[in-house]
Amino acid sequence: MKHDIENLRKFLVPEVVFGVGARFLALQYIKNLGGRKVLMVTDPGVVEAGWAQRG
């Protein structure tokens, strides 16, 4: 059986980015990895504080 190693993918442990301005740093990580979609996990307190808003 022949294996096409060009189609292999390496999966890494997710990066955890937090702190003031973290969403902008996370955006840079996403772009560097070629990501196009994001799953943002938050809680009511973060939403209420306005930290989950686009901008």
C-alpha positions as CSV (number, residue, x, y, z in Angstrom):
1,M,0.0,0.0,0.0
2,K,1.5,3.4,-1.0
3,H,1.1,6.3,1.4
4,D,0.8,9.9,0.1
5,I,2.8,11.7,2.7
6,E,2.1,15.1,1.1
7,N,-1.5,14.9,2.5
8,L,-0.5,14.2,6.1
9,R,-1.4,16.8,8.7
10,K,0.1,17.5,12.0
11,F,-2.3,18.4,14.8
12,L,-1.0,20.5,17.7
13,V,-2.3,21.2,21.1
14,P,-4.4,24.3,20.9
15,E,-2.8,27.6,21.8
16,V,-4.3,29.3,24.8
17,V,-4.2,33.1,24.4
18,F,-5.6,35.3,27.2
19,G,-5.2,38.8,28.6
20,V,-5.7,42.4,27.5
21,G,-5.9,42.5,23.7
22,A,-5.8,38.7,23.4
23,R,-8.4,38.6,20.7
24,F,-6.2,40.5,18.4
25,L,-3.2,38.3,19.1
26,A,-5.4,35.3,18.6
27,L,-6.4,36.7,15.2
28,Q,-2.8,36.8,14.2
29,Y,-2.3,33.1,15.2
30,I,-5.3,32.2,13.2
31,K,-4.0,34.1,10.1
32,N,-0.5,32.5,10.5
33,L,-2.0,29.0,10.6
34,G,-4.2,29.7,7.5
35,G,-7.4,29.5,9.5
36,R,-10.7,30.8,8.1
37,K,-13.2,30.0,10.9
38,V,-13.0,30.5,14.6
39,L,-14.9,29.0,17.6
40,M,-14.9,31.5,20.4
41,V,-15.9,30.0,23.8
42,T,-17.0,32.6,26.4
43,D,-19.3,33.0,29.3
44,P,-22.0,35.5,30.3
45,G,-19.6,37.6,32.3
46,V,-17.2,38.1,29.4
47,V,-20.1,38.9,27.1
48,E,-21.5,41.4,29.7
49,A,-18.1,43.1,29.9
50,G,-18.1,43.6,26.2
51,W,-15.0,41.5,25.5
52,A,-16.7,39.2,23.1
53,Q,-17.9,41.9,20.7
54,R,-16.4,42.3,17.2
55,G,-14.2,45.3,16.7
